[in-house]
Amino acid sequence: MKFSHLLAVGMTFAALSANAGDIIIYEAGSFNPLSGVTNNGNLVLVNGQKAGSLLKRVFVSDDAKLANKNITLVRDFYNQEFGRNSYDGKGASITAVVKVGRGPVSLLRVLGLDQNAAWDTSGKRFLFGTGEAGTLNNFTGAVDVIAHEYTHAVIETTSKLDANGQSGALNEHVADVFGQYIQVKTGNGANDFLIGETVLGDDLKQKIAAKYGFTPKGLRDMLNPQLSVPPQPTAMKDIPSALGPNCKPTADNDKCGVHLLNGIPNRAISLAVQKLGWDKVAHVIYKVMTERLPKNAQFSTYASETMSECGRQLSTSDCAAFDASFKAVGL
């Protein structure tokens, strides 16, 4: 299995066939260690309508309902704002599994996905962990998290950015951009440049404060990456040498810092949004994401392609503001 996720870290079917464009929600089983791995678990909703076994028609979890609601919201936003029909642009059905990692013997709990959200690139489905009170939870209720993962699926069907180093960090960065943009534009959060502020529990905040000396407001602070969890570099000069050009991607170094280095372009784009507003910036980045980036793009490639696309869409003064934002982080 291959995941693009937010953080570094027996099947029951109804007699129902999914159609193109359907949103299909499953719930992982409590006592099946492979639930969410080799199978999706129990079918509970199709396009918001109860499905699956009689028992599941009676008991549909809030996680399942929220996943359906917010995936629908994000899918429809992409369609209305960018003319994109589902994540692949071709009207693909969307499958999500909620309560992943529940139960004491879940393999995905061992992998840490009980407290995470992910786009499973192999299974073409979204996975949302069951979470734990006080640490990380409410993944399906967070529009920015849903939009972040949905954008990973868009990237997979367009630029196909690699999952390592700066290209992997760009994958995370663009997912953050549209996570925040969609949350703000749909009225589901403040324009605060925070990602995952509603999934971060108080117990974890206290642990982070004790370790780093500040209390985080969200999992990532796009405008102030040094206040993210963990703290991220804010400019090119701050990239640790171990994550430089000679870095060999491993699980231990987060594939050369894909969830760390994204703080640099995050800050650049946040500065641009402060000057130009979300709509202008997001429409430029959408074109860059879907049409301009090679799969091995580096930060310098991203800055160059963004400036070129800016020249096509916006005024000279707007592009000067974009350029100043990139230069502020050393690009």
VENDA-V401943 format. One record per pair of residues at least 24 apart in sequence whose ideal C-beta (glycine too) atoms are under 7 Angstrom apart, sorted by the first residue. I is the first residue (numbers start at 1). J is the second residue. D is the distance in whole Angstrom. If there is no record, write none. Layout:
# VENDA-V401943
I	J	D
I	J	D
This chain:
# VENDA-V401943
1	37	7
1	120	6
1	122	5
1	123	7
2	121	5
2	122	5
3	118	4
3	119	7
3	120	6
4	118	6
4	119	5
4	121	6
4	152	4
4	163	7
4	171	7
5	116	5
5	117	6
5	118	4
6	116	6
6	117	5
6	145	6
6	148	6
6	149	7
6	196	7
7	116	5
7	219	7
7	259	7
8	254	4
8	259	4
9	112	4
9	116	6
11	39	5
11	40	7
11	41	7
12	42	5
12	43	6
12	52	6
12	53	5
12	56	7
13	43	6
14	43	6
14	51	5
14	52	5
16	46	6
16	51	6
18	46	7
18	93	5
20	91	5
20	92	7
20	93	6
21	86	6
21	91	5
21	93	6
22	46	6
22	47	6
22	93	5
23	47	6
23	68	6
23	71	6
23	72	6
23	94	5
24	93	6
24	94	7
24	95	5
25	64	5
25	67	5
25	68	5
25	96	5
25	98	7
26	97	5
27	61	6
27	64	6
27	98	6
27	99	5
28	97	6
28	99	5
28	100	5
28	102	6
30	102	5
30	103	4
31	103	6
33	105	4
33	106	6
33	107	5
34	107	6
35	106	7
36	97	5
36	100	4
36	108	5
36	127	6
37	107	5
37	108	6
40	95	7
40	97	5
40	125	7
41	97	6
61	98	7
61	99	7
63	98	4
63	99	6
63	128	7
63	140	5
64	98	5
66	140	4
66	141	5
67	96	5
67	98	5
67	128	6
67	140	4
70	140	6
70	143	5
70	146	4
71	96	6
71	146	6
73	143	7
73	186	6
74	146	5
74	147	5
74	150	5
74	182	6
77	182	5
77	185	7
77	186	6
82	286	5
87	150	6
87	153	4
87	154	5
87	157	6
88	157	4
89	157	7
95	124	7
95	125	4
96	125	6
96	126	4
96	128	7
97	125	6
97	127	5
98	128	5
98	140	6
99	130	4
100	127	5
100	128	6
100	129	5
100	130	6
101	129	5
101	130	5
102	130	4
117	145	5
117	149	5
118	149	7
119	149	5
119	152	4
119	153	5
121	156	6
133	201	6
134	201	4
134	202	6
134	203	3
134	204	7
135	201	5
135	203	6
135	204	5
136	199	5
136	200	7
136	201	6
136	204	7
137	199	6
137	201	6
138	198	6
138	199	5
139	199	6
141	198	7
142	196	6
142	198	5
142	199	5
143	182	6
143	183	5
143	186	6
143	188	4
143	189	7
144	179	4
144	180	6
144	183	4
144	189	6
144	195	5
144	196	7
145	179	7
145	196	6
145	199	6
147	178	5
147	179	4
147	182	4
147	183	6
148	175	4
148	176	6
148	179	4
148	195	7
151	175	4
151	178	4
151	179	7
155	289	6
158	289	6
158	290	4
159	289	6
159	290	7
159	293	4
159	295	6
160	295	5
161	293	6
161	295	6
161	297	6
162	295	5
162	296	6
163	255	6
163	258	7
164	249	4
164	255	5
164	256	6
164	258	7
165	247	6
165	249	7
165	256	4
166	261	6
166	298	5
166	299	5
167	295	7
167	296	5
167	297	5
167	298	7
168	255	5
168	258	3
169	257	6
169	258	5
169	261	4
169	262	4
170	265	7
170	297	6
170	302	6
171	258	7
172	258	6
172	259	6
172	262	4
173	262	4
173	265	4
173	266	6
174	285	7
174	289	5
176	220	6
176	222	6
176	262	7
176	266	6
177	269	6
177	282	7
177	285	6
180	222	6
181	278	5
181	282	5
184	278	6
185	278	7
193	221	6
193	222	4
193	223	4
193	270	5
194	218	3
194	221	6
195	219	6
195	220	4
195	222	7
196	220	7
220	266	7
222	266	4
222	267	7
222	270	5
223	267	6
223	270	4
225	263	3
225	266	6
225	267	5
228	263	6
232	260	5
232	263	3
233	261	7
233	263	6
233	264	6
234	263	6
234	264	7
234	267	5
234	329	7
235	264	6
235	329	5
235	330	5
236	264	6
236	329	6
236	330	3
236	331	6
237	330	6
264	299	6
264	329	5
265	299	6
265	302	6
267	329	5
268	325	5
268	326	5
268	328	7
268	329	5
268	331	6
271	325	4
271	328	6
272	321	6
272	322	5
272	325	4
275	321	4
276	318	6
276	321	6
280	314	6
280	318	6
283	313	6
284	309	5
284	310	5
284	313	6
284	314	7
299	331	6
300	331	6
303	331	4
